[in-house]
């Protein structure tokens, strides 16, 4: 039985553990800039999102943000 060994893509270099960790830290830092802590309201937030049938948190937060912007513009 002849087994084929998958050849690595030519010119593609594997990242070291250090490079992977550094990249992960940068991504985590960028993600943390957009996070908010809603504390105890988190479970209620999830329930409302599920009841409304929304797929993302963004869809749940957009209407209040739009309303707030409209109210501020009308002042």
mmCIF file of the N, C-alpha and C atoms, coordinates in Angstrom:
data_MODEL
# 
_entry.id   MODEL 
# 
loop_
_atom_site.group_PDB 
_atom_site.id 
_atom_site.type_symbol 
_atom_site.label_atom_id 
_atom_site.label_alt_id 
_atom_site.label_comp_id 
_atom_site.label_asym_id 
_atom_site.label_entity_id 
_atom_site.label_seq_id 
_atom_site.pdbx_PDB_ins_code 
_atom_site.Cartn_x 
_atom_site.Cartn_y 
_atom_site.Cartn_z 
_atom_site.occupancy 
_atom_site.B_iso_or_equiv 
_atom_site.pdbx_formal_charge 
_atom_site.auth_seq_id 
_atom_site.auth_comp_id 
_atom_site.auth_asym_id 
_atom_site.auth_atom_id 
_atom_site.pdbx_PDB_model_num 
ATOM 1   N N  . UNK A 1 1  ? 0.823   -1.179 0.000  1.00 0.00 ? 1  UNK A N  1 
ATOM 2   C CA . UNK A 1 1  ? 0.000   0.000  0.000  1.00 0.00 ? 1  UNK A CA 1 
ATOM 3   C C  . UNK A 1 1  ? 0.870   1.247  0.000  1.00 0.00 ? 1  UNK A C  1 
ATOM 4   N N  . UNK A 1 2  ? 0.651   2.051  -0.974 1.00 0.00 ? 2  UNK A N  1 
ATOM 5   C CA . UNK A 1 2  ? 1.402   3.302  -1.055 1.00 0.00 ? 2  UNK A CA 1 
ATOM 6   C C  . UNK A 1 2  ? 0.570   4.414  -0.436 1.00 0.00 ? 2  UNK A C  1 
ATOM 7   N N  . UNK A 1 3  ? 1.148   5.057  0.551  1.00 0.00 ? 3  UNK A N  1 
ATOM 8   C CA . UNK A 1 3  ? 0.446   6.163  1.206  1.00 0.00 ? 3  UNK A CA 1 
ATOM 9   C C  . UNK A 1 3  ? 1.019   7.476  0.701  1.00 0.00 ? 3  UNK A C  1 
ATOM 10  N N  . UNK A 1 4  ? 0.138   8.389  0.452  1.00 0.00 ? 4  UNK A N  1 
ATOM 11  C CA . UNK A 1 4  ? 0.572   9.704  0.006  1.00 0.00 ? 4  UNK A CA 1 
ATOM 12  C C  . UNK A 1 4  ? 0.749   10.605 1.226  1.00 0.00 ? 4  UNK A C  1 
ATOM 13  N N  . UNK A 1 5  ? 1.825   11.313 1.243  1.00 0.00 ? 5  UNK A N  1 
ATOM 14  C CA . UNK A 1 5  ? 2.085   12.262 2.311  1.00 0.00 ? 5  UNK A CA 1 
ATOM 15  C C  . UNK A 1 5  ? 1.748   13.646 1.770  1.00 0.00 ? 5  UNK A C  1 
ATOM 16  N N  . UNK A 1 6  ? 0.899   14.356 2.482  1.00 0.00 ? 6  UNK A N  1 
ATOM 17  C CA . UNK A 1 6  ? 0.512   15.686 2.044  1.00 0.00 ? 6  UNK A CA 1 
ATOM 18  C C  . UNK A 1 6  ? 1.706   16.620 2.122  1.00 0.00 ? 6  UNK A C  1 
ATOM 19  N N  . UNK A 1 7  ? 2.007   17.232 1.012  1.00 0.00 ? 7  UNK A N  1 
ATOM 20  C CA . UNK A 1 7  ? 3.136   18.160 0.964  1.00 0.00 ? 7  UNK A CA 1 
ATOM 21  C C  . UNK A 1 7  ? 2.672   19.530 1.426  1.00 0.00 ? 7  UNK A C  1 
ATOM 22  N N  . UNK A 1 8  ? 3.533   20.204 2.135  1.00 0.00 ? 8  UNK A N  1 
ATOM 23  C CA . UNK A 1 8  ? 3.227   21.560 2.599  1.00 0.00 ? 8  UNK A CA 1 
ATOM 24  C C  . UNK A 1 8  ? 3.193   22.487 1.396  1.00 0.00 ? 8  UNK A C  1 
ATOM 25  N N  . UNK A 1 9  ? 2.377   23.502 1.493  1.00 0.00 ? 9  UNK A N  1 
ATOM 26  C CA . UNK A 1 9  ? 2.301   24.469 0.407  1.00 0.00 ? 9  UNK A CA 1 
ATOM 27  C C  . UNK A 1 9  ? 3.656   25.144 0.241  1.00 0.00 ? 9  UNK A C  1 
ATOM 28  N N  . UNK A 1 10 ? 4.119   25.276 -0.987 1.00 0.00 ? 10 UNK A N  1 
ATOM 29  C CA . UNK A 1 10 ? 5.428   25.873 -1.208 1.00 0.00 ? 10 UNK A CA 1 
ATOM 30  C C  . UNK A 1 10 ? 5.454   27.338 -0.780 1.00 0.00 ? 10 UNK A C  1 
ATOM 31  N N  . UNK A 1 11 ? 6.529   27.717 -0.116 1.00 0.00 ? 11 UNK A N  1 
ATOM 32  C CA . UNK A 1 11 ? 6.699   29.089 0.294  1.00 0.00 ? 11 UNK A CA 1 
ATOM 33  C C  . UNK A 1 11 ? 5.898   29.497 1.517  1.00 0.00 ? 11 UNK A C  1 
ATOM 34  N N  . UNK A 1 12 ? 5.245   28.573 2.144  1.00 0.00 ? 12 UNK A N  1 
ATOM 35  C CA . UNK A 1 12 ? 4.431   28.893 3.312  1.00 0.00 ? 12 UNK A CA 1 
ATOM 36  C C  . UNK A 1 12 ? 5.183   28.530 4.582  1.00 0.00 ? 12 UNK A C  1 
ATOM 37  N N  . UNK A 1 13 ? 5.383   29.511 5.417  1.00 0.00 ? 13 UNK A N  1 
ATOM 38  C CA . UNK A 1 13 ? 6.153   29.308 6.632  1.00 0.00 ? 13 UNK A CA 1 
ATOM 39  C C  . UNK A 1 13 ? 5.217   29.168 7.822  1.00 0.00 ? 13 UNK A C  1 
ATOM 40  N N  . UNK A 1 14 ? 5.469   28.210 8.675  1.00 0.00 ? 14 UNK A N  1 
ATOM 41  C CA . UNK A 1 14 ? 4.655   28.034 9.874  1.00 0.00 ? 14 UNK A CA 1 
ATOM 42  C C  . UNK A 1 14 ? 5.008   29.100 10.890 1.00 0.00 ? 14 UNK A C  1 
ATOM 43  N N  . UNK A 1 15 ? 3.981   29.543 11.632 1.00 0.00 ? 15 UNK A N  1 
ATOM 44  C CA . UNK A 1 15 ? 4.222   30.536 12.674 1.00 0.00 ? 15 UNK A CA 1 
ATOM 45  C C  . UNK A 1 15 ? 4.743   29.844 13.920 1.00 0.00 ? 15 UNK A C  1 
ATOM 46  N N  . UNK A 1 16 ? 5.636   30.518 14.597 1.00 0.00 ? 16 UNK A N  1 
ATOM 47  C CA . UNK A 1 16 ? 6.161   29.988 15.849 1.00 0.00 ? 16 UNK A CA 1 
ATOM 48  C C  . UNK A 1 16 ? 5.108   30.187 16.945 1.00 0.00 ? 16 UNK A C  1 
ATOM 49  N N  . UNK A 1 17 ? 5.307   29.530 18.067 1.00 0.00 ? 17 UNK A N  1 
ATOM 50  C CA . UNK A 1 17 ? 4.397   29.675 19.197 1.00 0.00 ? 17 UNK A CA 1 
ATOM 51  C C  . UNK A 1 17 ? 4.365   31.130 19.654 1.00 0.00 ? 17 UNK A C  1 
ATOM 52  N N  . UNK A 1 18 ? 5.503   31.773 19.654 1.00 0.00 ? 18 UNK A N  1 
ATOM 53  C CA . UNK A 1 18 ? 5.589   33.177 20.048 1.00 0.00 ? 18 UNK A CA 1 
ATOM 54  C C  . UNK A 1 18 ? 4.792   34.067 19.096 1.00 0.00 ? 18 UNK A C  1 
ATOM 55  N N  . UNK A 1 19 ? 4.912   33.825 17.794 1.00 0.00 ? 19 UNK A N  1 
ATOM 56  C CA . UNK A 1 19 ? 4.171   34.618 16.805 1.00 0.00 ? 19 UNK A CA 1 
ATOM 57  C C  . UNK A 1 19 ? 2.664   34.433 16.969 1.00 0.00 ? 19 UNK A C  1 
ATOM 58  N N  . UNK A 1 20 ? 2.238   33.198 17.227 1.00 0.00 ? 20 UNK A N  1 
ATOM 59  C CA . UNK A 1 20 ? 0.815   32.925 17.435 1.00 0.00 ? 20 UNK A CA 1 
ATOM 60  C C  . UNK A 1 20 ? 0.302   33.630 18.682 1.00 0.00 ? 20 UNK A C  1 
ATOM 61  N N  . UNK A 1 21 ? 1.079   33.579 19.761 1.00 0.00 ? 21 UNK A N  1 
ATOM 62  C CA . UNK A 1 21 ? 0.678   34.215 21.022 1.00 0.00 ? 21 UNK A CA 1 
ATOM 63  C C  . UNK A 1 21 ? 0.596   35.728 20.862 1.00 0.00 ? 21 UNK A C  1 
ATOM 64  N N  . UNK A 1 22 ? 1.553   36.306 20.156 1.00 0.00 ? 22 UNK A N  1 
ATOM 65  C CA . UNK A 1 22 ? 1.562   37.749 19.932 1.00 0.00 ? 22 UNK A CA 1 
ATOM 66  C C  . UNK A 1 22 ? 0.347   38.172 19.103 1.00 0.00 ? 22 UNK A C  1 
ATOM 67  N N  . UNK A 1 23 ? 0.054   37.419 18.063 1.00 0.00 ? 23 UNK A N  1 
ATOM 68  C CA . UNK A 1 23 ? -1.102  37.720 17.222 1.00 0.00 ? 23 UNK A CA 1 
ATOM 69  C C  . UNK A 1 23 ? -2.397  37.617 18.025 1.00 0.00 ? 23 UNK A C  1 
ATOM 70  N N  . UNK A 1 24 ? -2.489  36.604 18.875 1.00 0.00 ? 24 UNK A N  1 
ATOM 71  C CA . UNK A 1 24 ? -3.680  36.418 19.710 1.00 0.00 ? 24 UNK A CA 1 
ATOM 72  C C  . UNK A 1 24 ? -3.848  37.579 20.681 1.00 0.00 ? 24 UNK A C  1 
ATOM 73  N N  . UNK A 1 25 ? -2.758  38.043 21.271 1.00 0.00 ? 25 UNK A N  1 
ATOM 74  C CA . UNK A 1 25 ? -2.816  39.175 22.196 1.00 0.00 ? 25 UNK A CA 1 
ATOM 75  C C  . UNK A 1 25 ? -3.311  40.437 21.497 1.00 0.00 ? 25 UNK A C  1 
ATOM 76  N N  . UNK A 1 26 ? -2.848  40.657 20.277 1.00 0.00 ? 26 UNK A N  1 
ATOM 77  C CA . UNK A 1 26 ? -3.277  41.836 19.524 1.00 0.00 ? 26 UNK A CA 1 
ATOM 78  C C  . UNK A 1 26 ? -4.766  41.762 19.201 1.00 0.00 ? 26 UNK A C  1 
ATOM 79  N N  . UNK A 1 27 ? -5.229  40.589 18.781 1.00 0.00 ? 27 UNK A N  1 
ATOM 80  C CA . UNK A 1 27 ? -6.649  40.418 18.471 1.00 0.00 ? 27 UNK A CA 1 
ATOM 81  C C  . UNK A 1 27 ? -7.514  40.571 19.714 1.00 0.00 ? 27 UNK A C  1 
ATOM 82  N N  . UNK A 1 28 ? -7.058  40.011 20.842 1.00 0.00 ? 28 UNK A N  1 
ATOM 83  C CA . UNK A 1 28 ? -7.795  40.133 22.097 1.00 0.00 ? 28 UNK A CA 1 
ATOM 84  C C  . UNK A 1 28 ? -7.882  41.591 22.538 1.00 0.00 ? 28 UNK A C  1 
ATOM 85  N N  . UNK A 1 29 ? -6.793  42.323 22.407 1.00 0.00 ? 29 UNK A N  1 
ATOM 86  C CA . UNK A 1 29 ? -6.779  43.734 22.804 1.00 0.00 ? 29 UNK A CA 1 
ATOM 87  C C  . UNK A 1 29 ? -7.748  44.538 21.943 1.00 0.00 ? 29 UNK A C  1 
ATOM 88  N N  . UNK A 1 30 ? -7.770  44.272 20.645 1.00 0.00 ? 30 UNK A N  1 
ATOM 89  C CA . UNK A 1 30 ? -8.687  44.981 19.754 1.00 0.00 ? 30 UNK A CA 1 
ATOM 90  C C  . UNK A 1 30 ? -10.140 44.644 20.095 1.00 0.00 ? 30 UNK A C  1 
ATOM 91  N N  . UNK A 1 31 ? -10.420 43.377 20.390 1.00 0.00 ? 31 UNK A N  1 
ATOM 92  C CA . UNK A 1 31 ? -11.773 42.944 20.733 1.00 0.00 ? 31 UNK A CA 1 
ATOM 93  C C  . UNK A 1 31 ? -12.224 43.560 22.054 1.00 0.00 ? 31 UNK A C  1 
ATOM 94  N N  . UNK A 1 32 ? -11.320 43.669 23.014 1.00 0.00 ? 32 UNK A N  1 
ATOM 95  C CA . UNK A 1 32 ? -11.665 44.202 24.330 1.00 0.00 ? 32 UNK A CA 1 
ATOM 96  C C  . UNK A 1 32 ? -12.014 45.691 24.283 1.00 0.00 ? 32 UNK A C  1 
ATOM 97  N N  . UNK A 1 33 ? -11.566 46.392 23.259 1.00 0.00 ? 33 UNK A N  1 
ATOM 98  C CA . UNK A 1 33 ? -11.901 47.810 23.135 1.00 0.00 ? 33 UNK A CA 1 
ATOM 99  C C  . UNK A 1 33 ? -13.381 48.010 22.820 1.00 0.00 ? 33 UNK A C  1 
ATOM 100 N N  . UNK A 1 34 ? -14.042 47.007 22.271 1.00 0.00 ? 34 UNK A N  1 
ATOM 101 C CA . UNK A 1 34 ? -15.447 47.148 21.883 1.00 0.00 ? 34 UNK A CA 1 
ATOM 102 C C  . UNK A 1 34 ? -16.394 46.442 22.837 1.00 0.00 ? 34 UNK A C  1 
ATOM 103 N N  . UNK A 1 35 ? -15.881 45.837 23.880 1.00 0.00 ? 35 UNK A N  1 
ATOM 104 C CA . UNK A 1 35 ? -16.724 45.113 24.827 1.00 0.00 ? 35 UNK A CA 1 
ATOM 105 C C  . UNK A 1 35 ? -17.241 46.030 25.922 1.00 0.00 ? 35 UNK A C  1 
ATOM 106 N N  . UNK A 1 36 ? -18.448 45.710 26.387 1.00 0.00 ? 36 UNK A N  1 
ATOM 107 C CA . UNK A 1 36 ? -18.994 46.405 27.541 1.00 0.00 ? 36 UNK A CA 1 
ATOM 108 C C  . UNK A 1 36 ? -19.430 45.353 28.554 1.00 0.00 ? 36 UNK A C  1 
ATOM 109 N N  . UNK A 1 37 ? -19.472 45.733 29.811 1.00 0.00 ? 37 UNK A N  1 
ATOM 110 C CA . UNK A 1 37 ? -19.894 44.811 30.857 1.00 0.00 ? 37 UNK A CA 1 
ATOM 111 C C  . UNK A 1 37 ? -21.280 45.230 31.324 1.00 0.00 ? 37 UNK A C  1 
ATOM 112 N N  . UNK A 1 38 ? -22.280 44.371 31.099 1.00 0.00 ? 38 UNK A N  1 
ATOM 113 C CA . UNK A 1 38 ? -23.638 44.700 31.514 1.00 0.00 ? 38 UNK A CA 1 
ATOM 114 C C  . UNK A 1 38 ? -24.022 43.945 32.787 1.00 0.00 ? 38 UNK A C  1 
ATOM 115 N N  . UNK A 1 39 ? -23.037 43.295 33.385 1.00 0.00 ? 39 UNK A N  1 
ATOM 116 C CA . UNK A 1 39 ? -23.204 42.666 34.692 1.00 0.00 ? 39 UNK A CA 1 
ATOM 117 C C  . UNK A 1 39 ? -24.367 41.691 34.783 1.00 0.00 ? 39 UNK A C  1 
ATOM 118 N N  . UNK A 1 40 ? -25.232 41.926 35.764 1.00 0.00 ? 40 UNK A N  1 
ATOM 119 C CA . UNK A 1 40 ? -26.340 41.015 36.041 1.00 0.00 ? 40 UNK A CA 1 
ATOM 120 C C  . UNK A 1 40 ? -27.381 40.991 34.921 1.00 0.00 ? 40 UNK A C  1 
ATOM 121 N N  . UNK A 1 41 ? -27.403 42.004 34.100 1.00 0.00 ? 41 UNK A N  1 
ATOM 122 C CA . UNK A 1 41 ? -28.389 42.088 33.028 1.00 0.00 ? 41 UNK A CA 1 
ATOM 123 C C  . UNK A 1 41 ? -28.072 41.162 31.858 1.00 0.00 ? 41 UNK A C  1 
ATOM 124 N N  . UNK A 1 42 ? -26.924 40.496 31.907 1.00 0.00 ? 42 UNK A N  1 
ATOM 125 C CA . UNK A 1 42 ? -26.494 39.662 30.783 1.00 0.00 ? 42 UNK A CA 1 
ATOM 126 C C  . UNK A 1 42 ? -27.513 38.576 30.443 1.00 0.00 ? 42 UNK A C  1 
ATOM 127 N N  . UNK A 1 43 ? -28.016 37.874 31.457 1.00 0.00 ? 43 UNK A N  1 
ATOM 128 C CA . UNK A 1 43 ? -28.977 36.797 31.196 1.00 0.00 ? 43 UNK A CA 1 
ATOM 129 C C  . UNK A 1 43 ? -30.280 37.355 30.634 1.00 0.00 ? 43 UNK A C  1 
ATOM 130 N N  . UNK A 1 44 ? -30.719 38.505 31.133 1.00 0.00 ? 44 UNK A N  1 
ATOM 131 C CA . UNK A 1 44 ? -31.928 39.131 30.594 1.00 0.00 ? 44 UNK A CA 1 
ATOM 132 C C  . UNK A 1 44 ? -31.705 39.545 29.147 1.00 0.00 ? 44 UNK A C  1 
ATOM 133 N N  . UNK A 1 45 ? -30.537 40.063 28.868 1.00 0.00 ? 45 UNK A N  1 
ATOM 134 C CA . UNK A 1 45 ? -30.177 40.466 27.503 1.00 0.00 ? 45 UNK A CA 1 
ATOM 135 C C  . UNK A 1 45 ? -30.312 39.275 26.565 1.00 0.00 ? 45 UNK A C  1 
ATOM 136 N N  . UNK A 1 46 ? -29.763 38.135 26.973 1.00 0.00 ? 46 UNK A N  1 
ATOM 137 C CA . UNK A 1 46 ? -29.834 36.929 26.146 1.00 0.00 ? 46 UNK A CA 1 
ATOM 138 C C  . UNK A 1 46 ? -31.277 36.464 25.959 1.00 0.00 ? 46 UNK A C  1 
ATOM 139 N N  . UNK A 1 47 ? -32.089 36.551 27.007 1.00 0.00 ? 47 UNK A N  1 
ATOM 140 C CA . UNK A 1 47 ? -33.495 36.137 26.915 1.00 0.00 ? 47 UNK A CA 1 
ATOM 141 C C  . UNK A 1 47 ? -34.250 37.024 25.927 1.00 0.00 ? 47 UNK A C  1 
ATOM 142 N N  . UNK A 1 48 ? -34.061 38.314 26.026 1.00 0.00 ? 48 UNK A N  1 
ATOM 143 C CA . UNK A 1 48 ? -34.740 39.245 25.123 1.00 0.00 ? 48 UNK A CA 1 
ATOM 144 C C  . UNK A 1 48 ? -34.312 38.980 23.685 1.00 0.00 ? 48 UNK A C  1 
ATOM 145 N N  . UNK A 1 49 ? -33.023 38.787 23.494 1.00 0.00 ? 49 UNK A N  1 
ATOM 146 C CA . UNK A 1 49 ? -32.513 38.513 22.146 1.00 0.00 ? 49 UNK A CA 1 
ATOM 147 C C  . UNK A 1 49 ? -33.137 37.243 21.581 1.00 0.00 ? 49 UNK A C  1 
ATOM 148 N N  . UNK A 1 50 ? -33.222 36.210 22.404 1.00 0.00 ? 50 UNK A N  1 
ATOM 149 C CA . UNK A 1 50 ? -33.806 34.941 21.971 1.00 0.00 ? 50 UNK A CA 1 
ATOM 150 C C  . UNK A 1 50 ? -35.302 35.089 21.686 1.00 0.00 ? 50 UNK A C  1 
ATOM 151 N N  . UNK A 1 51 ? -36.027 35.792 22.566 1.00 0.00 ? 51 UNK A N  1 
ATOM 152 C CA . UNK A 1 51 ? -37.466 35.986 22.384 1.00 0.00 ? 51 UNK A CA 1 
ATOM 153 C C  . UNK A 1 51 ? -37.778 36.769 21.115 1.00 0.00 ? 51 UNK A C  1 
ATOM 154 N N  . UNK A 1 52 ? -36.921 37.712 20.783 1.00 0.00 ? 52 UNK A N  1 
ATOM 155 C CA . UNK A 1 52 ? -37.133 38.512 19.574 1.00 0.00 ? 52 UNK A CA 1 
ATOM 156 C C  . UNK A 1 52 ? -36.659 37.787 18.320 1.00 0.00 ? 52 UNK A C  1 
ATOM 157 N N  . UNK A 1 53 ? -35.971 36.665 18.506 1.00 0.00 ? 53 UNK A N  1 
ATOM 158 C CA . UNK A 1 53 ? -35.494 35.882 17.368 1.00 0.00 ? 53 UNK A CA 1 
ATOM 159 C C  . UNK A 1 53 ? -34.330 36.523 16.635 1.00 0.00 ? 53 UNK A C  1 
ATOM 160 N N  . UNK A 1 54 ? -33.543 37.321 17.350 1.00 0.00 ? 54 UNK A N  1 
ATOM 161 C CA . UNK A 1 54 ? -32.401 37.995 16.730 1.00 0.00 ? 54 UNK A CA 1 
ATOM 162 C C  . UNK A 1 54 ? -31.172 37.095 16.777 1.00 0.00 ? 54 UNK A C  1 
ATOM 163 N N  . UNK A 1 55 ? -30.363 37.189 15.753 1.00 0.00 ? 55 UNK A N  1 
ATOM 164 C CA . UNK A 1 55 ? -29.194 36.314 15.659 1.00 0.00 ? 55 UNK A CA 1 
ATOM 165 C C  . UNK A 1 55 ? -27.941 36.910 16.283 1.00 0.00 ? 55 UNK A C  1 
ATOM 166 N N  . UNK A 1 56 ? -27.919 38.236 16.455 1.00 0.00 ? 56 UNK A N  1 
ATOM 167 C CA . UNK A 1 56 ? -26.701 38.845 17.022 1.00 0.00 ? 56 UNK A CA 1 
ATOM 168 C C  . UNK A 1 56 ? -27.063 39.937 18.016 1.00 0.00 ? 56 UNK A C  1 
ATOM 169 N N  . UNK A 1 57 ? -26.121 40.248 18.882 1.00 0.00 ? 57 UNK A N  1 
ATOM 170 C CA . UNK A 1 57 ? -26.303 41.327 19.849 1.00 0.00 ? 57 UNK A CA 1 
ATOM 171 C C  . UNK A 1 57 ? -26.429 42.668 19.131 1.00 0.00 ? 57 UNK A C  1 
ATOM 172 N N  . UNK A 1 58 ? -25.750 42.792 18.035 1.00 0.00 ? 58 UNK A N  1 
ATOM 173 C CA . UNK A 1 58 ? -25.764 44.040 17.280 1.00 0.00 ? 58 UNK A CA 1 
ATOM 174 C C  . UNK A 1 58 ? -27.187 44.406 16.849 1.00 0.00 ? 58 UNK A C  1 
ATOM 175 N N  . UNK A 1 59 ? -27.959 43.414 16.430 1.00 0.00 ? 59 UNK A N  1 
ATOM 176 C CA . UNK A 1 59 ? -29.330 43.669 15.998 1.00 0.00 ? 59 UNK A CA 1 
ATOM 177 C C  . UNK A 1 59 ? -30.204 44.139 17.153 1.00 0.00 ? 59 UNK A C  1 
ATOM 178 N N  . UNK A 1 60 ? -29.889 43.708 18.357 1.00 0.00 ? 60 UNK A N  1 
ATOM 179 C CA . UNK A 1 60 ? -30.663 44.106 19.532 1.00 0.00 ? 60 UNK A CA 1 
ATOM 180 C C  . UNK A 1 60 ? -30.308 45.523 19.974 1.00 0.00 ? 60 UNK A C  1 
ATOM 181 N N  . UNK A 1 61 ? -29.080 45.925 19.808 1.00 0.00 ? 61 UNK A N  1 
ATOM 182 C CA . UNK A 1 61 ? -28.639 47.228 20.302 1.00 0.00 ? 61 UNK A CA 1 
ATOM 183 C C  . UNK A 1 61 ? -28.878 48.351 19.296 1.00 0.00 ? 61 UNK A C  1 
ATOM 184 N N  . UNK A 1 62 ? -29.009 48.063 18.034 1.00 0.00 ? 62 UNK A N  1 
ATOM 185 C CA . UNK A 1 62 ? -29.150 49.121 17.039 1.00 0.00 ? 62 UNK A CA 1 
ATOM 186 C C  . UNK A 1 62 ? -30.380 50.009 17.237 1.00 0.00 ? 62 UNK A C  1 
ATOM 187 N N  . UNK A 1 63 ? -31.575 49.481 17.444 1.00 0.00 ? 63 UNK A N  1 
ATOM 188 C CA . UNK A 1 63 ? -32.730 50.379 17.597 1.00 0.00 ? 63 UNK A CA 1 
ATOM 189 C C  . UNK A 1 63 ? -32.567 51.420 18.708 1.00 0.00 ? 63 UNK A C  1 
ATOM 190 N N  . UNK A 1 64 ? -32.129 51.070 19.930 1.00 0.00 ? 64 UNK A N  1 
ATOM 191 C CA . UNK A 1 64 ? -31.948 52.114 20.949 1.00 0.00 ? 64 UNK A CA 1 
ATOM 192 C C  . UNK A 1 64 ? -30.897 53.153 20.566 1.00 0.00 ? 64 UNK A C  1 
ATOM 193 N N  . UNK A 1 65 ? -29.861 52.732 19.882 1.00 0.00 ? 65 UNK A N  1 
ATOM 194 C CA . UNK A 1 65 ? -28.820 53.680 19.464 1.00 0.00 ? 65 UNK A CA 1 
ATOM 195 C C  . UNK A 1 65 ? -29.393 54.655 18.453 1.00 0.00 ? 65 UNK A C  1 
ATOM 196 N N  . UNK A 1 66 ? -30.172 54.171 17.513 1.00 0.00 ? 66 UNK A N  1 
ATOM 197 C CA . UNK A 1 66 ? -30.783 55.028 16.495 1.00 0.00 ? 66 UNK A CA 1 
ATOM 198 C C  . UNK A 1 66 ? -31.738 56.013 17.154 1.00 0.00 ? 66 UNK A C  1 
ATOM 199 N N  . UNK A 1 67 ? -32.570 55.552 18.064 1.00 0.00 ? 67 UNK A N  1 
ATOM 200 C CA . UNK A 1 67 ? -33.506 56.418 18.777 1.00 0.00 ? 67 UNK A CA 1 
ATOM 201 C C  . UNK A 1 67 ? -32.761 57.514 19.534 1.00 0.00 ? 67 UNK A C  1 
ATOM 202 N N  . UNK A 1 68 ? -31.698 57.141 20.218 1.00 0.00 ? 68 UNK A N  1 
ATOM 203 C CA . UNK A 1 68 ? -30.902 58.113 20.973 1.00 0.00 ? 68 UNK A CA 1 
ATOM 204 C C  . UNK A 1 68 ? -30.319 59.160 20.042 1.00 0.00 ? 68 UNK A C  1 
ATOM 205 N N  . UNK A 1 69 ? -29.810 58.757 18.909 1.00 0.00 ? 69 UNK A N  1 
ATOM 206 C CA . UNK A 1 69 ? -29.225 59.707 17.954 1.00 0.00 ? 69 UNK A CA 1 
ATOM 207 C C  . UNK A 1 69 ? -30.283 60.656 17.418 1.00 0.00 ? 69 UNK A C  1 
ATOM 208 N N  . UNK A 1 70 ? -31.459 60.137 17.095 1.00 0.00 ? 70 UNK A N  1 
ATOM 209 C CA . UNK A 1 70 ? -32.541 60.973 16.570 1.00 0.00 ? 70 UNK A CA 1 
ATOM 210 C C  . UNK A 1 70 ? -32.976 61.983 17.619 1.00 0.00 ? 70 UNK A C  1 
ATOM 211 N N  . UNK A 1 71 ? -33.106 61.542 18.870 1.00 0.00 ? 71 UNK A N  1 
ATOM 212 C CA . UNK A 1 71 ? -33.512 62.462 19.943 1.00 0.00 ? 71 UNK A CA 1 
ATOM 213 C C  . UNK A 1 71 ? -32.475 63.554 20.162 1.00 0.00 ? 71 UNK A C  1 
ATOM 214 N N  . UNK A 1 72 ? -31.216 63.216 20.088 1.00 0.00 ? 72 UNK A N  1 
ATOM 215 C CA . UNK A 1 72 ? -30.159 64.220 20.277 1.00 0.00 ? 72 UNK A CA 1 
ATOM 216 C C  . UNK A 1 72 ? -30.131 65.220 19.127 1.00 0.00 ? 72 UNK A C  1 
ATOM 217 N N  . UNK A 1 73 ? -30.397 64.736 17.928 1.00 0.00 ? 73 UNK A N  1 
ATOM 218 C CA . UNK A 1 73 ? -30.387 65.624 16.765 1.00 0.00 ? 73 UNK A CA 1 
ATOM 219 C C  . UNK A 1 73 ? -31.569 66.585 16.790 1.00 0.00 ? 73 UNK A C  1 
ATOM 220 N N  . UNK A 1 74 ? -32.681 66.153 17.388 1.00 0.00 ? 74 UNK A N  1 
ATOM 221 C CA . UNK A 1 74 ? -33.875 66.990 17.406 1.00 0.00 ? 74 UNK A CA 1 
ATOM 222 C C  . UNK A 1 74 ? -33.841 68.047 18.513 1.00 0.00 ? 74 UNK A C  1 
ATOM 223 N N  . UNK A 1 75 ? -32.855 67.984 19.381 1.00 0.00 ? 75 UNK A N  1 
ATOM 224 C CA . UNK A 1 75 ? -32.769 68.960 20.488 1.00 0.00 ? 75 UNK A CA 1 
ATOM 225 C C  . UNK A 1 75 ? -32.317 70.314 20.018 1.00 0.00 ? 75 UNK A C  1 
# 
